[in-house]
Amino acid sequence: MAVQRGPAADILEDRARLEADLDGQTLCTRLADTAERFGDLPAYSDFVGDSWQTLTWSDTRQRALEVAAGYVALGVQPGEVVALMMPNRSEHVLADLGAVHAGAVPTTVYATLAPDQVAFVAANCSASVAVLDGTDQLGRWQPVLDRLPSIRKIIVVDAEACPAGEPYLSWEDFLALGRERLAADTAEIDRRWRAVTSGGTLTVLYTSGTTGNPKGVPITHAMALYEAAVSDATSGLPEHNVGVSYLPFAHIADRVLSIYLPVGQASHIHFCPEPAQLITVLRQVRPNAFFGVPRVWEKIMAGIQAVLSLETDEVKKAAVAGAMEVGRAYVASCEFGQTTPPELAAAYERADAAVLSVMRGLLGIDRVAHALSGAAPMPVEVARFFAGLGLKILDVYGMTETTGAVTANVNDSFKLGTVGRPFPGVELRLAEDGEILVRSATCTSGYLNQPEATADLLDPDDWVHTGDIGVLDDDGFLKVVDRKKELIITAGGENIAPSLIENHLKEHPLVGQALAYGDRRPYIVALITLDGEVAPVWAAAHGIDTTDLAALAEHPIVLDEIGKAINDANAQLARVQQVKKWRLLPAEWTAESEELTPTLKLKRRVVHGKYTDVIDSLYA
């Protein structure tokens, strides 16, 4: 029998109360209110040249109206889709908000998609206008424009990259067109945004395509504002908090955290368009909240471990190790159902003042009061590592189809290794096979123009079938075990979660990515890649004079270390889960090389296809 947590009447009462509070609101009305109340406060900042350039909330709304007028001048009609492909920058937010205020529907397209994938997405949503950043983005659209008759205009932010003639228009010329139209016909623009309804589509976001073509998920204003409301209520953050935006806006997490929440909180968001610059930006901004997919946290951890491994002063190493041990014990004592002894609290206060706060400061996360992870299971060892720095990484669970998180750990009620408990108003069940089912005000009504996929997603009672396998503990905390379709069933009939094995393998800083394989096979094998940032540092510390990943993948010292990582992982696994054979590959897996999605999830089918011969050789 399916299991549901929480009294159903209480859950529905919470949902009704929240929906009543939000009744009739849209992102347009929310922005108008924020601009009126907090117009002089900073909203969005870009690092240009050698300084930050900032738009206030008043600036943001005025520019959004000008952009809306520009779309209207181009003939964009209510309900038409505007496709966006840009890095994280203020122009991206303005292009998005402007489309919403014109009654149109913005959709951000992952910048790593190949031209054929771009064509699929743009055709699926019948995009009429595309706003692109520059040369790279143009190179992904121009080869397929002949297959996209619905595209009438392409706006290019980088003026130097903008081709002459139709259908191209530079961003500056587009803004000038909008300012002219707004001055001439303010009433039409005002009518457009006031006609937007809470049940209207705010955006269409495409899934990252781990199992095939992306699927478009329509998200309404009501869904997004409900998600923002429950996120705000459980975060404990101040109204005008500071954040960093670096994940793609095609990802639901950054849309909620960097657009929909800030519009209501009057937060200040700083853009980091290049992930490689993330630590630099964090040090400058020192945000109050930070969200990272597990791979981001893993890479930060690996970088710290690489630096710590270079320390030769044994006294300093012992001091850091001791302080981190206290940090881990302290965070563990804060978990749900635990208490912190006074002597541990005092020891943590000393360790934090002397060591841990300094380490967090070096990373720019010393002011982080709300550290989050989601989009994939967080390896518990990564969470424990950061607990050693005195940082609670609170895992959340959700998907694009649920407008982001539906369960969450919160600062005063969390358990590491789980994804927390349902948000207010969220119904959650486990099916007989363990699949997580969700029903909420944030759940989509189906996929865009894909009825068969919609039928697989939603049952007749509107429960979203997530495709994830979960377990609930006695306190109602959810743990995600694996993807339903990714479970390995060995030749011996054993059901094995590959992510469990992979997460243990990635505990070693040298390991960038890992894939466990064994479906209908007699034992588990693994494909492993090196971490491109950590491996060269580790190699130098061990007297290896090359930084080339392909060469390192063949070096006996590196192979020996990876062998130790395999053994360490196997020591934590049941016999049937243990890796019997493995291969270290010569190159990283990336979104560009298509083994990872743009949100850094593993595309198992792609890896299986690319490395069929390697996998077969491990069973020879």
N, C-alpha and C positions, 0 to 999 in steps of 0.2 A: 504493500500500500504506500502511496506517496505520502511524504511527510511535509507538513507546513509548520513554520515557526511563528509564534506570536499569536495572540487572540485575534481572529479575523475581524471582529467588530471594531477593535481598537485601531487596527491598521486602516480600515476603511474610513473610520472617523478622522484619523490624522490626514488621510488623503483629501477628504472632503473639506476639511478646515483649510488646508494649504491651497487647494484649488479655489476656494472662495476668496481667500486673501489676494490671489493673483488674477481674479476674474476680470477679463477685458484688457489686461495689460499686454503690451507688446514691447519688443526691444526698442521700437521708435518712441513710445511713450516713456519708457524707462530712461532713455538717453535724454529726452527733452527735460525730464525732471532733474536728472543729475546735472545737466548743463546749467539749469536755472539755479539750483541750490549750491553747486560746487564748481561753477564755471571757471574760477581762477586757479583751481587746483591742477597739478600736472596729471596728464592722462597717459600719453605715449611718448617714449623717447627713443631716438635713433642715434647711434654713434657715428658722427660724420666728421671726417678729418681727424681732429684730435680732441673733440668735445661732444657732449650730448646736446642734441637739439630736441626740444620738447614742445608738444602740443598740449594745451590745456583742454579741459572738458568742453569749454565754450568753443575753442578752436575746432575740436573734433566734430562737434555737431554741425557747426557752420560748414566745414569742409565736406561732411557727409551730405548735407543738403545740396552743395554745389555739384558734387559728384552725381547725386540723384538727378539733378537738372541736366547734367551732361548726358546721362543715359536716356532721359526723356527726349532730349534734342536729337539723339541718334535713332529715335523711334522705338525704343525698348518698351514693350507693353507689360502690364501687370501679369505676373505668372511666368514670364519668360525667364530663361536661365542665363546667368552671366558666369562664365567659367574663369577662374583665377588661377594663375600659376606664377607665384612669386615667393621669394624667401620671406622670413618674418621681418616686416618693416611697416611703418605707419601707412604707406600707400596701400598695403594689402588690406588693412583694417578699413581704411576709407573707401576702397573699392567695394568692399563687402557691405559696410553700413550704407553706402550710397545706393547699392542695388536694392537693399531692403527698403529704404525710404522711397525708392521709385516704384515699389510694389513688385519688384522682380525677385528672383531667387538666386543667390550666389552659391556657387559650389567651387571649393578649392580642389584642384587636381594635383596629386602628388608630382613633384618636380622630377622624380626619378623614373616616371613611366616612359616606356618606349613609344614611338609614334603610333604603332598599331593599338596599344592600350589607350593612348590619348584619343584616338579615333573612336574606340568603343565607348568610352565614357562620354565624350562630347555628343556622339550620336544617340546614346541611350537617353540623355537628358535634353536633347535638341537645343543645345546652347546656341544663342544668337549672337553673343558678344564674348570675346576672350580678352582678358587683361593679362599681359605677359610681362615678365621683368626685363628680359634682354635676349641676347644672342642664343644662349643655350636653350631657353624656352622656345624661341622661334624655331630652332632646329628640331624640336619635338612636334611642332604643329604644322609647319609648312609642308612636309612630305605627304601629309594626309588631308590637306585642305580640300582637295578635289573630291574627297569622300564625305565632306561635311557641308552640304548645301545650306544648312540652317545658319551657318556663321556669316554674319553680315559685316562685322567690323572687328578688327584686332587692334587693341590699344597697347602700346609698348612704353613701359616706364623709362627705360634707358633711351634717351633721345638719339644718341649716336648709333644705336642698334636698330632704330626704327626705319624700315624700308620706305622708300618714296612711293606714293600712289596708293590706290585702293588695294585691299580693304584696310590699310594701316593708318593709324593716327597716334601721334605722340601723346604721352600723358599730359604734358604741359598744354598742348593745344586742346586736349580734351577738357582739362580744368577751365581753360579760358572759355570754351564753348559752354560749359556748365554755369560759370559765373554770369555770362551774358544771358543765358536762358532764365536763370533764377531771378535776375534783376528785371527781366521783361515779363515774367509770368510766375510770380511767387505763389499765387493762388493755386495754380495747377500742382506745384510741388507739394504744397500744404495739403491739398486734397488727396494726393497720392499716398502720403504716409499716414494720414488719418484714416484712410480706407483699409489699411492693413488690419487684419483681425488676429486675435490670439490663436485661432485654429488654423490660420494660414501658414503656409510653408516658409520657414525662416531660412533654411538651407537644405541642400541635398549633399550628404557626405557619402563617399564611396568606400566600401570595405577594402582592406588592403590586399585582398586576393590571395590568401594562402592556399586556396583549393581551386582556383580557376579565375574567370573574369571577375572584376570587382562588381559589387552590387550596390545600387544607389539607395540610400536610406533617407527618406524625407523626414525632416525634423521641424516641428511646428514651434511657434513662439511660446505656446503654453508648455510644451515639453521642455524647452531650453530654460525657461524661467523657473519651472518647478525644480529642475536639476540644480540651477543656481541657488534657489532658496534653501534646499536641503543641504547643499554643500556649504553654504554660508552659515547655516544654523549649527552645523557640527564642527566647523573649523576652529572656532574660537579666535579668529583673526580680527584685528581692528578694522574699522570701516575703510580707512584710507591706507591700506597696506601697500607694500612695495613688492613687485614680482619681476621675474625674468621670463621672457617668451622665446623659446628656441625650438620646440617641437613643431612640426608642420601644422598649419591651420587645416590641413586635410584630416588631421587627427582630432577626434572629438574632445580629447582631454584639453588641448591647448585652446580650442574654441571656447570651452566652458571657462577655463582658468584665465584666459587672456582677453576675451571679448565679453562673454555674457555675464560673468561675475563682476569684472571691473566696472562695467557700465552701471551696475547697481550699487557697488561699494565705493565708487569714485576712487579706485585704486590707481597706482602709478606703475605702468608696465614698461620695462626696458627691453628692447629687442636685441637678440643675439642671432644674426642671420647665418653665422658659420658655427656649427657645433664644435669645431676645433678651438674656438675662442671662448667656450663656455666658462672655463675656470677664470679666465681674465675678466669676463663680464661679471661673474659672481663676486669676485673680489672688489670690483668697483661699486656694484649695486648693493651688496649685502642684503638680499631679499628677506622678507618675513616668512615667505612660503616658497617651497620648491618641489616640483613634481618631476620625477624621472622614471622612464621605463626601466625595467631591471637591467638592461644592457648598459644604460648610462651609469647607474649606480655601480655596476660591476667594473666598468672602465675607470671610474673615479677610485674605487677600491684598489684596483690593480696598480694604478699610478702611485697611490700612497704606499702600497706594499713594495713597489720597486724602489721608491725613495728610501724607505725604512731599511731595505736590504743593503743599501750602500753605507749605512751608518757603521762606523768601525769602533766608536767609543762604547765599550760594553756598559759603562755606568749609565749613559744616556739611553741605550737600548733597553736596559732593565727598567729605567724610570718610565719610559713610554709603555712598555709591556705591562708594568704594574698598574699604571694609571688606566690603561684600557681594560684590564681585568676588573678594576673597580667600576668602570663605566658599564661594562656588560652586566655585572651583578646588580648595579643600581637600576638599569632599565628593566632587567628581569623582575626586580622587586616591584616595579610599577605596573606590571601586567595585571590583567583582570584577575581578581581573586587573591592577589598577593598584597603584602604590606612591606613597607620599607623600614627596617630597624633603624633607630636613631644613630647608632654607630656607623651604619652603612651610609646614611644620609650625610653624616659629618665627613666620612672618608671620601665620598664623592665630591663634596664641596671643595675639599682640599685638592683632590686630583684634577678637578675641573679648573680651578684657579691656576694651578701650576702648569698643567700640560694640555688638557683636553680642549679648553677654550682657545688656546693658542693654535692648536692643530686645526680646529674648525675655522678660526680666523684666517689661516693660510689658504683655506679653500673658499673663503667668502661665504661660509654658511653659519657664521657665529650668531646671526640674528634670526635664523630659521626657527620658527615656532611650530611650523606645520610642514613636515617632510612627508611626501607621498610617493607611492609607487603603484603602478598598475599596467594594464595592457597585456601582461604575461605574468606567470607565477614568479614571485621574488624568492630566489634561493635563500633559505633561512640563514645560511652561513654569512651571506652578504648583509642581511639585516643585523645579525649578531656582531659583525665587524663594525658597522656604524654605531651600534649600541655601545661598543667600546670607546667611541668618540663622544658618548653622551647624547647621541642623536637617535630619536625614535623614528624609524621609517615606517609609516603607517600604510599598509597595503590596502588597496581598494579593489573592487571587482565590478566590471560592467563591460559594455561593448557599444559599438556605434548604434546598434539597434535599440539600446536602452538609454540613449543620450548620455553615455558615460556611466559613472559609478551608480550602482544600486545597493551595494554593501560597502561598508568602510570600517576600518579601525579608527578610533578617535583618541585624542590625547589622554582622556581620563577613562577609557575603556578599550583596551587593545590586547591582542595576543599575537606575538610574532609567530610567523608560520601560517597564519590565517588571513583571510581578506575581510574580517570583521563581521558585523551584523547588518541587517537590512536598514536602509534609510527610512525615515518616517513615511508611512503610506505605501511602502513597497511590500508586495506579497511575494514570498519565495517558497518554492516547494522542491523536493527531490523526487523525481520519478522512480519507478521501481528499479530501473537500471542505474540509478544514481545521477541521471542528467539533471542539471540545474534548470528549473523553470521559474520565470519571473513574470509578474503582472504589475504594471505601474503606470502612473500618469506620464512617465517618460518613455514608455515603449512605443515604437513606431507602429503604424498600421500596415506596414508591408514594404516590399521593395518596389522601386520605380520600374514599371514596365516589365516586371519579371514575376508573373503570377505563379509559376511552378515553384520558384524559390520562396515566394511568400507563403505558399501552402506548407512548405517544409518548416518555415520559421514559426508560424502562428497556428495554434489549434483553434477549434470552433469557440472555445471559451476565452480566447485572446491571451493565452499564456504563451510567452516567448520561449521557444525551445533553444537554449543557448548552445547546445552541442558540447558543453563542458560537463565533466563528471565531478561531483563534489560530495563532501561529507559534512555533516553538522555535528558539533559537539553538544554536550548537555547544557552549555550556556548560550547556545544559539549562534556561535561563531562558525563561519563557513570556511572550509578549506577546499581549494580547487585541486583535484587530483590530476586531471589531464583532459585533453580533448577527446570526445567520444569516438571520433573517427581516426584518432591517431594512436589508440592503444595497440600495442604489439601483442599479437597472439602467436606464441611460438609453436613449433612443430609438436611440442609436448603438451599444448593446450593451455599454457600459462598466460594469463593476462598481465601485461607489464606496461607501466607508464613510462614512455621514453624520457619525458622531461625530468623525472626523478633522477635518472642516471645522468642525464646531461648537466643538470644543476650541480651534482656532486663533482663531475669532471671540471666544470668551470670554476670551482673553488680555487683551483691553482691559477695564479696570476698569468702564467704563460699561455693558458688556454683561452683563445678568443671565442671560438664557437665549437660546439660538439653536436654530432648527430648519432643517436643510438638506433641500431637497426636489428631486426630479428624476426620480422613477420613471417610465419610459416617456416622458419629456419630452426636449426637445432640449438643455437646459442646466440648471445648478443655480441655484436661487433660495433665499433665506433669509428667515425670519421672525425678528425680533429684539425682545427686550424690554430695558428699562433695569433696572439694579440699583437697587431701591428705596431702599437705604441710601446707596449711593455717589453716585447721580445728583444728589440735592440738594446734597451737599457740593461736588461737581465744578462744578455750576451756579453756586453762590455764589462759588467761586474764579474763575469766568470772567465775573463781572458779570451773571449772569442772576438776576432778582429773583423767581423763582417756584420752588416746590418740588413743584408738581403734576406728576405723571408724564405725564399726558395732554398738558399744555401743553408740557412739556419735549420730548416725542416729536415735536412739530411745530416746535420752535424751530430756526431755521436754523443756529445755532452747534452745537447738539447733533447735528443731521443731518449737518453737515459733519464732525464728529468721528467719528460712526459710519461715514461714508464712508471715512475714513482707516483705521478698524479693518478694514473690508472689504478695502481695498487691502493692508494689512499681512498679513492672512490669505491673500489670493490670492497674495502674493509667495512664500508657503511651500508652495503647492499646485501640482500639475500642472494643465495647461490645462483638462483635462476635469473637474477637481474644483473649479475656481474659480467663485465666486458671480458670476453675471452681473447679477442684479437682486435687490433686497431691499426689505423694508418694516419700518419701526420701529413697533411696536404701542404703543397708549396705556396698557396695563396690564401688571402683572407676571403671570407664571404661577405658580400656587401649588397645593398639594394641595387646598385648599378650593375653588378654581375649577376643579379636576379636570384641569388640563393636566399636573400632576406627580403622581407617586405619593407616598404618605406618606414614602418614603425619598428623595424629590426626584429620581427618575428621570423622564425625559420620556415622557409618554403620547402617542406619535406619532399613533395613530388619533384620539384626542380632538382634538389640535391640527389634524390634517388635516380633521376634520369641522367644527370650529368656524370654520376660516379657509379653507374651500374657495373662497369668492368672492375673497378676497385673493390666494390662490395662483393662481387662474385669471387674475386681472388682471395678474399678473406675467408671464404668457405671452401676453397679448393682443397 
